[in-house]
C-alpha cells in the first residue's frame, strides 16, 4: 500500500512541478517578449508552490528524509532507539493531526463557508488550502507505518 501511495504522490509532485515551470515560463515570455504580462500566472505559481511544499513535506516524511537533528538518536541502539523513534513518530503524528488536519480542515471549511475566492483566477481558496489536511493525513499514515515497521528494518 505504501509503495502505491508513494508512487501517486511522486506523479502528483512531478505533474505540479511541470505545470509550475510552464506557468513561470509563460509569465516570463508574456512579460518580456509580448510586453503584456499575464494576469493569472503569479497567483497560479503561488498556489502550485503551496501544493508542492505541503505534498513534498508529506512525501519526505514518508521517506524519513525530512530535516531532523538526530545526534541523540544516532548514538542509541536496540530497544532505546526503537522507543525514541516511536516517540518521535508519535509527536510528528500528533502535530500533523492537530495542526494540519484539524487546523487545516477549519481553514478549508471557513474559506468555503465565507466563499473566499482568489483575485485573478476566481478560484475558491478552499481548494488551494485543501492540501494542508490531506498532507496531514499522509504524514499521520507515514508516522504510524514508520512506527509499526521500524522493527523490521533493524
C-alpha positions as CSV (number, residue, x, y, z in Angstrom):
1,X,0.0,0.0,0.0
2,X,2.8,2.4,0.9
3,X,4.5,1.9,-2.4
4,X,1.3,2.8,-4.2
5,X,0.8,6.0,-2.1
6,X,4.4,7.0,-2.7
7,X,4.0,6.5,-6.5
8,X,0.8,8.6,-6.6
9,X,2.5,11.4,-4.6
10,X,5.6,11.2,-6.9
11,X,3.4,11.5,-10.0
12,X,1.4,14.4,-8.5
13,X,4.6,16.2,-7.4
14,X,6.2,15.9,-10.9
15,X,3.0,17.0,-12.6
16,X,2.6,20.0,-10.3
17,X,6.2,21.0,-10.7
18,X,5.9,20.7,-14.5
19,X,2.8,22.9,-14.5
20,X,4.7,25.4,-12.3
21,X,7.6,25.5,-14.6
22,X,5.4,26.1,-17.6
23,X,3.4,28.7,-15.7
24,X,6.6,30.7,-14.8
25,X,8.0,30.3,-18.3
26,X,4.7,31.7,-19.7
27,X,4.9,34.6,-17.3
28,X,8.4,35.5,-18.3
29,X,7.6,35.1,-22.0
30,X,4.5,37.2,-21.9
31,X,6.1,39.9,-19.8
32,X,9.4,40.3,-21.7
33,X,8.6,39.1,-25.2
34,X,5.0,40.0,-25.7
35,X,5.2,43.1,-23.3
36,X,1.8,42.0,-22.0
37,X,2.2,40.2,-18.7
38,X,-0.4,37.5,-18.0
39,X,-2.6,38.3,-15.0
40,X,-3.1,34.9,-13.6
41,X,0.4,33.4,-13.6
42,X,1.7,34.9,-10.4
43,X,-1.3,33.7,-8.5
44,X,-1.2,30.2,-10.0
45,X,2.5,29.9,-9.3
46,X,1.9,30.7,-5.6
47,X,-0.9,28.2,-5.3
48,X,1.1,25.5,-7.0
49,X,4.0,26.3,-4.7
50,X,1.8,25.7,-1.7
51,X,0.8,22.3,-3.1
52,X,4.3,21.3,-3.9
53,X,5.6,22.4,-0.5
54,X,2.9,20.6,1.5
55,X,2.8,17.5,-0.6
56,X,6.6,17.4,-0.7
57,X,6.7,17.7,3.1
58,X,4.4,14.6,3.4
59,X,6.5,12.7,0.8
60,X,9.8,13.3,2.6
61,X,8.3,12.5,5.9
62,X,7.3,9.1,4.5
63,X,10.9,8.6,3.2
64,X,12.4,9.7,6.6
65,X,14.4,12.3,4.7
66,X,12.9,15.3,6.4
67,X,15.1,17.8,8.2
68,X,16.0,16.5,11.7
69,X,18.6,16.9,14.4
70,X,19.2,13.3,15.2
71,X,22.5,13.3,17.1
72,X,21.0,11.6,20.1
73,X,19.2,9.0,18.0
74,X,22.3,8.1,16.1
75,X,24.1,7.2,19.4
76,X,21.2,4.9,20.6
77,X,20.9,1.3,19.8
78,X,18.3,-1.5,20.2
79,X,15.2,-1.0,22.3
80,X,16.1,2.5,23.3
81,X,16.4,3.6,19.7
82,X,13.1,2.0,18.7
83,X,11.3,3.6,21.7
84,X,12.8,7.0,20.7
85,X,11.8,6.6,17.1
86,X,8.3,5.6,18.2
87,X,8.1,8.7,20.5
88,X,9.3,11.0,17.6
89,X,6.8,9.4,15.2
90,X,4.0,9.9,17.8
91,X,4.9,13.6,18.2
92,X,5.0,14.1,14.4
93,X,1.7,12.3,14.1
94,X,0.1,14.4,16.8
95,X,1.4,17.6,15.3
96,X,0.0,16.6,11.9
97,X,-3.3,15.7,13.5
98,X,-3.9,18.8,15.5
99,X,-2.2,21.5,13.4
100,X,-2.6,20.2,9.8
101,X,-5.7,18.0,9.9
102,X,-7.8,19.9,12.4
103,X,-6.4,23.3,11.8
104,X,-6.2,22.8,8.0
105,X,-9.8,21.5,7.9
106,X,-11.0,24.5,9.8
107,X,-9.1,26.7,7.3
108,X,-10.7,24.9,4.3
109,X,-14.1,25.0,5.9
110,X,-14.0,28.7,6.6
111,X,-12.7,29.6,3.1
112,X,-15.6,27.7,1.5
113,X,-18.2,28.9,4.0
114,X,-17.1,32.6,3.5
115,X,-16.9,32.0,-0.2
116,X,-13.4,33.4,-0.4
117,X,-12.1,33.5,-4.0
118,X,-8.7,34.3,-5.4
119,X,-8.4,37.7,-7.1
120,X,-7.1,36.7,-10.6
121,X,-8.4,33.1,-11.0
122,X,-11.6,33.5,-9.0
123,X,-10.8,30.1,-7.6
124,X,-12.3,29.2,-4.2
125,X,-9.4,29.3,-1.8
126,X,-10.8,26.2,0.0
127,X,-9.4,24.2,-2.9
128,X,-6.0,25.8,-2.5
129,X,-5.8,25.0,1.2
130,X,-7.2,21.5,0.9
131,X,-3.7,20.2,0.6
132,X,-3.0,21.1,4.3
133,X,-5.3,18.5,5.8
134,X,-4.6,16.0,3.1
135,X,-0.8,16.3,3.7
136,X,-1.5,16.0,7.4
137,X,-3.4,12.7,6.9
138,X,-0.5,11.4,4.8
139,X,2.0,12.4,7.4
140,X,0.0,10.6,10.1
141,X,-0.2,7.5,7.9
142,X,3.6,7.6,7.4
143,X,4.2,8.1,11.1
144,X,2.1,5.1,12.0
145,X,3.6,3.0,9.3
146,X,7.2,4.0,10.3
147,X,6.5,3.1,13.9
148,X,5.0,-0.3,13.0
149,X,7.7,-1.2,10.6
150,X,10.8,0.1,12.3
151,X,11.5,-3.3,14.0
152,X,11.6,-5.0,10.6
153,X,14.3,-2.5,9.3
154,X,16.7,-3.1,12.2
